[in-house]
Amino acid sequence: MQRRSFLAGTAALAGASLVGSPLAFGQGKLETSKVAIAVGGKNLFYYLPLTIAERRNFFKDEGLEVEISDFAGGSQALKAAVGGSADVVSGAFEHTLLLQAKNQYFREFVLQGRAPQIVLAVSKKTMANYQSIADLKGKKIGVTAPGSSTSIMASFVLAKAGLTAKDVSFIGVGAGAGAIAALQSGQIDALANLDPVMTKLERSSEIRVVSDTRTLNDTHTVFGGNMPAGCLYASQAFISKNPNTTQALANAMVRALKWLQTATGTELINTVPESYLLGDRALYLDSWQHVKEAMSPDGLMPADGPATSLKTLQAFDDTVKGKPIDLSKSWTNDFVKKAITTVKA
C-alpha cells in the first residue's frame, strides 16, 4: 500500500466541517474500494462489531475490500495508521485526542462501544491480601499493550487513588491466551483486560475485580459520565478525500451494530471465528451477556462522551494537560446519521 503522510494538514483541512458538505453523503462511486483497517485485539468483544461486519460480508455488500490487520493493542494499531500502513483504525476514541495534542488530526466516524468494557482485577495468587488500589504500588499490571485503552483505564483508576503510572509497571500481555497465561504464571500481579478473557479468569476464581466498566452504570461510576470506547477513526485527510468510502464503512458498521441487537447466541457463535471462544462456547456466551449493554445500538457518539474522554486523559496524561484540544475536530455523527436512515439489519 502506498504510504501516506499523516502529519497535521492545513488548518482548513483539519477543521473541515462535514455537515452540509456536498461530498459528505455522496452516493457516487467509492473513491477507493480497498481499505486497510488496523485493530488491536480483534478477538475481544470491544471490537465485535468490526468482526460482524467482516464475517457477515457487510463490508463487501458496500463494495469494499477490507483488509484487517490485528495488533497486540490499540496503541500499536494507531501507529500503523500514523505510519501509513493502515487507512482506518478500529480503536479507542481517546487516541484521537492524544493525536490532536501532537497536532495530528484524526476523527471518529462510527462508535462501536458506549462503555469501555475494561476490567481491572488483581491476582488472588500474588495479591491475596489486597485491600485497596494503593496496594498496587510497585506491582506489575498486565495490559493489552502499553499506551492502549487498557493502560489508559488502569492509569485513570490509579490517578483517582493518588498513584501514577510511574508507581507501577505496565506489561504488555495481549488480549487472549497470553494474558491468561501471564496472570496464571504470576508474571503479573494485576490485569486490565476485556472479555472473554476476564470472565474466564473470574469463573476460575483466579482474580478479584477492583474496577469494572462493562455496564453503563459501572462506567458512569468510574468515569463520571458516558465514556466512548471502540470506534472507527481515520485521519481528517482520509475522510475529506474519501467521503463515499467513509460512508460505506459507516453503513457496514451500523448494520453490524443493528444485527447484534437482535442476534441469538447461536447466531453469534456461528459468526465469530472458533479461536474467539477460548475453547469454551458457554464461556463466550456468558461473557457476551456481561458486555452486550456496552455495545452502541446505533453507532452515534453521545453528546457528553468526548468531554468525558478528555477529562479522563487530563487526570493523568501530560500529553493533553494544558493543550487546547478542539473536541469538535475529533468526532462526527454525520456519517452514522445518514447510515441509520438507509441501512437495514
C-alpha positions in Angstrom: 0.0 0.0 0.0 1.2 3.5 -0.8 2.4 5.2 2.3 0.7 8.4 3.3 1.8 11.3 5.4 -0.4 11.8 8.5 1.3 14.9 9.7 -1.0 17.7 10.6 -2.6 19.2 7.5 -3.6 22.8 6.9 -6.0 24.4 9.4 -8.8 24.4 6.8 -8.4 20.6 6.2 -8.0 19.7 9.9 -11.1 21.6 10.9 -13.2 21.0 7.8 -16.8 20.6 8.8 -18.6 17.5 7.4 -22.0 18.9 8.0 -23.5 20.5 4.8 -20.6 19.3 2.6 -21.9 18.2 -0.8 -19.4 15.3 -0.6 -20.2 14.1 2.9 -23.1 11.9 1.9 -22.4 11.5 -1.7 -23.9 8.3 -3.2 -21.5 8.3 -6.0 -18.7 5.9 -6.8 -16.3 4.9 -4.0 -13.1 6.9 -4.1 -11.3 3.7 -3.2 -12.7 0.2 -2.7 -9.7 -1.2 -0.9 -9.4 -0.1 2.8 -6.8 -1.3 5.3 -8.1 -1.3 8.9 -5.8 -1.8 11.9 -7.1 -3.2 15.2 -5.6 -4.2 18.5 -7.1 -7.4 19.9 -9.7 -8.3 17.3 -10.9 -11.2 19.3 -12.2 -9.0 22.1 -15.9 -8.0 22.4 -14.6 -4.4 22.3 -14.2 -4.9 18.6 -17.0 -7.4 17.9 -18.9 -5.1 15.5 -15.9 -5.0 13.3 -15.8 -8.8 13.1 -19.5 -9.0 12.5 -19.3 -6.5 9.6 -16.4 -8.6 8.1 -17.7 -12.1 8.7 -21.3 -11.4 7.5 -20.0 -9.6 4.4 -21.4 -6.2 5.3 -18.3 -4.5 4.0 -18.5 -6.5 0.8 -22.1 -5.5 0.4 -21.0 -1.9 0.3 -18.4 -2.6 -2.4 -15.5 -2.6 -0.1 -12.4 -4.8 0.0 -11.4 -4.5 3.6 -8.0 -5.9 4.9 -7.9 -6.1 8.7 -4.5 -6.3 10.4 -4.6 -7.3 14.1 -2.1 -6.0 16.6 -1.4 -6.7 20.3 -3.1 -3.5 21.4 -4.7 -0.3 20.3 -1.6 1.8 20.6 0.1 -0.5 18.0 -2.9 -0.2 15.7 -2.7 3.6 16.0 1.0 3.5 14.9 0.0 1.6 11.8 -2.3 4.4 10.7 0.1 7.2 11.6 2.8 5.4 9.7 0.7 5.0 6.7 0.2 1.2 6.5 -3.4 1.5 7.5 -6.2 3.8 6.4 -8.6 3.4 9.3 -8.2 2.3 12.9 -10.7 0.2 14.9 -9.6 1.5 18.3 -10.3 3.6 21.4 -11.7 7.1 20.9 -9.3 8.7 23.3 -6.5 8.1 20.8 -7.9 10.8 18.6 -7.4 13.2 21.4 -3.9 12.1 22.1 -3.1 12.5 18.4 -4.6 16.0 18.3 -2.4 17.0 21.2 0.5 16.2 18.8 -1.1 18.2 16.0 -2.3 15.1 14.1 -5.9 15.3 13.3 -7.9 12.0 13.3 -11.7 11.8 13.5 -14.1 9.2 14.9 -16.9 8.5 12.5 -18.8 5.5 13.9 -18.9 4.3 17.5 -18.7 0.6 18.4 -19.0 0.8 22.2 -20.7 3.1 24.6 -18.8 1.6 27.6 -15.1 0.6 27.7 -15.8 -3.0 28.9 -12.4 -2.9 30.5 -11.9 -4.7 33.9 -9.1 -4.1 36.3 -8.5 -7.1 38.6 -5.8 -8.3 40.9 -4.4 -11.8 41.1 -5.6 -13.9 44.0 -2.2 -15.7 43.9 0.2 -12.8 44.2 -2.2 -10.3 45.9 -4.1 -12.4 48.3 -4.1 -9.6 50.9 -5.3 -6.8 48.5 -7.3 -4.1 50.3 -7.2 -1.0 48.1 -5.8 0.5 44.9 -2.9 1.8 46.9 -1.7 -1.8 47.2 -0.9 -1.8 43.5 2.1 0.5 44.1 5.3 -1.3 42.9 3.3 -4.1 41.2 3.2 -5.3 37.7 -0.1 -4.7 35.8 -0.8 -6.6 32.6 -2.4 -4.6 29.8 -3.0 -5.4 26.1 -0.2 -3.1 25.1 1.4 0.0 26.8 -0.5 3.1 25.7 -3.6 1.2 24.8 -7.1 1.8 26.2 -6.5 -0.8 28.9 -3.5 1.1 30.2 -5.4 4.3 30.0 -8.2 2.9 32.1 -5.8 1.5 34.6 -3.9 4.8 34.8 -7.1 6.7 35.5 -8.1 4.4 38.3 -4.6 4.7 39.8 -4.8 8.5 39.5 -8.1 8.6 41.4 -6.3 6.8 44.2 -3.3 9.1 44.2 -0.9 6.9 42.2 0.7 7.5 38.9 1.8 5.2 36.1 5.3 5.5 37.4 4.2 3.8 40.6 3.6 0.5 38.7 5.0 -1.4 35.8 2.7 -1.9 32.8 3.4 -5.1 31.0 2.0 -5.8 27.5 0.4 -9.3 27.6 -2.0 -9.1 24.6 -5.7 -9.8 24.6 -6.1 -13.6 24.6 -4.4 -16.7 25.9 -1.2 -14.8 26.5 -2.9 -12.5 29.0 -4.4 -15.5 30.8 -1.0 -17.3 31.0 0.7 -14.2 32.3 -1.8 -14.0 35.2 -1.8 -17.7 36.0 2.0 -17.9 36.0 2.5 -15.0 38.3 4.3 -12.8 35.8 1.9 -10.0 36.6 0.1 -9.0 39.8 -2.9 -7.4 38.2 -4.6 -7.3 34.8 -6.5 -4.7 32.9 -8.2 -6.5 30.0 -11.6 -7.3 28.5 -14.0 -10.2 27.8 -13.9 -13.0 27.2 -10.5 -13.0 29.0 -11.8 -11.5 32.2 -14.9 -13.7 32.5 -12.8 -16.8 32.0 -10.5 -15.7 34.9 -13.4 -14.8 37.1 -15.1 -18.2 36.6 -11.9 -19.9 37.6 -11.7 -17.7 40.7 -8.2 -16.5 39.9 -8.9 -12.8 40.1 -10.6 -10.2 42.2 -12.3 -7.4 40.3 -11.5 -4.0 41.6 -12.8 -1.8 38.8 -15.3 -2.7 36.1 -16.7 -0.8 33.1 -18.7 -3.5 31.4 -22.1 -1.8 32.1 -23.3 1.7 31.7 -23.8 2.2 35.5 -20.3 0.9 36.3 -18.8 3.1 33.6 -20.6 6.2 35.0 -19.3 5.3 38.4 -15.7 5.1 37.2 -15.6 7.9 34.7 -18.4 10.2 35.9 -20.3 10.2 32.6 -20.7 8.5 29.2 -17.2 7.2 28.1 -17.0 6.3 24.4 -15.0 3.2 23.7 -14.2 1.4 20.5 -14.8 3.2 17.3 -13.6 3.6 13.7 -11.4 6.6 13.2 -9.3 7.9 10.4 -7.2 10.9 9.5 -9.1 14.0 8.5 -7.2 13.8 5.3 -8.5 10.4 4.5 -12.1 11.3 5.3 -12.0 14.5 3.3 -10.5 12.7 0.3 -12.8 9.6 0.6 -16.2 10.7 1.9 -18.1 8.0 -0.1 -15.8 5.3 1.1 -16.1 6.6 4.7 -19.9 6.5 4.3 -19.7 2.9 3.1 -17.6 1.9 6.1 -20.1 3.6 8.4 -23.0 1.8 6.7 -21.4 -1.6 7.2 -20.7 -0.9 10.9 -24.2 0.4 11.7 -25.6 -2.7 10.0 -23.4 -4.8 12.2 -24.5 -2.9 15.4 -28.1 -3.4 14.4 -27.6 -7.1 13.8 -26.0 -7.5 17.3 -29.1 -6.0 18.9 -31.2 -9.0 17.9 -28.7 -11.8 17.2 -29.2 -15.1 19.1 -26.3 -16.7 21.0 -26.3 -19.4 18.3 -26.0 -16.9 15.5 -23.2 -15.1 17.3 -21.2 -18.3 17.9 -21.7 -19.4 14.3 -20.4 -16.0 13.1 -17.2 -15.4 15.0 -14.0 -17.4 14.4 -13.6 -20.5 16.6 -10.5 -19.0 18.1 -12.5 -16.3 19.8 -14.2 -18.8 22.0 -11.1 -19.7 24.0 -12.2 -23.3 23.8 -15.4 -22.7 25.7 -18.6 -21.8 23.9 -20.6 -21.4 27.1 -18.0 -19.0 28.5 -18.2 -16.9 25.4 -21.9 -16.6 25.6 -21.7 -15.8 29.3 -19.2 -13.1 28.5 -21.5 -11.7 25.8 -24.2 -11.2 28.4 -21.8 -9.2 30.5 -20.9 -6.7 27.8 -24.0 -6.6 25.5 -25.2 -3.4 27.1 -21.9 -1.8 26.3 -22.4 -2.1 22.6 -23.6 1.0 20.8 -27.1 0.3 19.5 -26.7 2.7 16.6 -23.1 4.0 16.2 -23.8 7.5 17.5 -21.4 9.3 19.7 -23.2 10.5 23.0 -23.1 14.3 23.4 -21.1 14.2 26.6 -18.8 11.3 25.5 -15.8 13.3 24.1 -15.6 15.6 27.1 -15.6 12.6 29.5 -12.8 11.1 27.5 -10.7 14.3 27.6 -11.3 14.8 31.3 -10.1 11.2 31.9 -6.9 11.8 30.0 -6.2 15.1 31.6 -6.3 13.4 35.0 -3.0 11.6 34.4 -1.6 12.2 30.9 0.8 15.1 30.5 0.4 14.9 26.7 -3.0 16.6 26.9 -2.7 18.6 30.1 -2.8 22.3 29.2 -3.2 21.6 25.4 -6.0 23.3 23.5 -7.9 20.3 22.4 -10.8 21.0 20.0 -13.3 18.2 20.6 -15.4 19.1 17.6 -12.5 18.1 15.3 -12.2 14.6 16.9 -15.6 13.1 16.0 -18.6 13.3 13.8 -22.1 11.7 13.8 -22.8 12.8 10.2 -22.0 9.5 8.5 -23.8 7.5 11.1 -27.0 9.6 10.9 -27.0 9.0 7.2 -26.4 5.3 7.7 -29.3 5.0 10.2 -31.8 6.3 7.6 -30.7 3.9 4.8 -29.3 0.8 6.4 -31.3 -2.2 7.4 -30.0 -5.0 9.7 
